[in-house]
Amino acid sequence: MSVVAGADYKVYTDLFNQNMLDAFMNQDQIIVLKKTKKSEKEVNIKPLIYNIKLEDDGIFMQVAQGSASNLKPDLVMDAFAKFAQVTLPEYVTYERLDMYCLEDDNLVSLDDIGGNIE
């Protein structure tokens, strides 16, 4: 079982505005077709998006990651673009900023746990 429970990402794009993001996140559900190695199924990804906000240079998002539940940032962006009726360019830059584990039901940066190995 993976210790990872979440991750922060930055998506560098200027295609969206705050009204689009608010409308996207105000939906009761965000249903996407999630593909696995063996099948495809519809999944509500809204509970897997812990935080998402518009910033000057793109979109910041914190999403579920790990073995229990895993949400790829490109799946969020594909759903957002479809909802907003925007065409994403062929190449969008995604940068993972941090990864988290769960401690007492709180996300804690992996940088803040453990110690140095000497």
N, C-alpha and C positions, 0 to 999 in steps of 0.2 A: 504494500500500500504506500502511496506517495505521501510525503509530508506537505507537499505544495497544495494550497487551497485557493489561491487567488493570485492575480498579477495585474500590474498597471501597464497600460500601453498608451503611446502617443501615436495618433494617426495624422500625418501631415497632409492636410487638404484645406481648401478654402471654398468648397462647393456648398457649404451648408450655413444656415443662420440659426439664431436662437429660437425663432418661431418654429422652424422645422423640427429642431431637437425637442422642444417642449411638446409639440403635437405627437411626435414619435413616442416619447416616454409616457405620455398621458393615456396611451392605449391601455385597455384592461389586460391584453395579452399581446405578445409579439411572437407570432407563430412562423416558424421557418421549417424548411425541409432539411433535416440533418442527415448527412450521409455517413454511414459506417462502412467497414470493409465488407460486411455481409448484407446490409440492407439500407433502406431509407425510411425515415419516419418523421412525422410532424412533431415539433417540440416547441413549447413555450419558453423562449429564452429570456423573457423579462426578469424572472427571479434570479437569473444568473448574471445580470448586469448590476453590479453593486453600486457603481457610480459612473456617470457620464456627464461631461460638460464641454462646452465650447470654449476654446482658448484662442488667443491671438494667432497662433501659428497652426491651429488644427483642433483636433478633438482628443481630450483625455478620457480614458475609460479604465475602470477597475472591474474585472470580470472573474468569474469562477474559473479555476484551473485545477488540474490534478486528476486523480483516478476516480474520485467520487462523482464529480461533474466537471466538464471541461467545455469552455466556450472560447472559440477562436475569434479574435478581434475582426478578422475579415468577414466572418459570418454576420456579426453585428452590423458592419458597414454595408454589406450587401443588402441586408434587411432595411437599413436606414435609407439607403439610396433608392431602393424600390418604393418604399413608403413616400419619400419626398419627390419621387419621379425625377431623379437626377441620375445621369449616367456617370459612373465612376470611370476614371481613366484606366487604361489597361494595367498600369503600374501605380500602385499607391504605396507610400512608405509607412511601414509600421515599425515602431521602436518599443521594445519591452523595457520599461523603466525599473520595475521592481517585482519581486515575487514574495508571496506571503504564505505562512503556515497559520493554523488555528491554535490559539492558546486561550483557554477559558472562553470559547465562543467569540474571540476577537481575532481579527487578522493582524499578524505580527510579521514584520519584514524578516526575511531570512538572514539579513545582515545583523539583526538584533538578537539572534539566538546562537547558541553554541559558543565556541571559543577558538583560540588559535591552537593549531597543532604544531608542536615544536619537535 
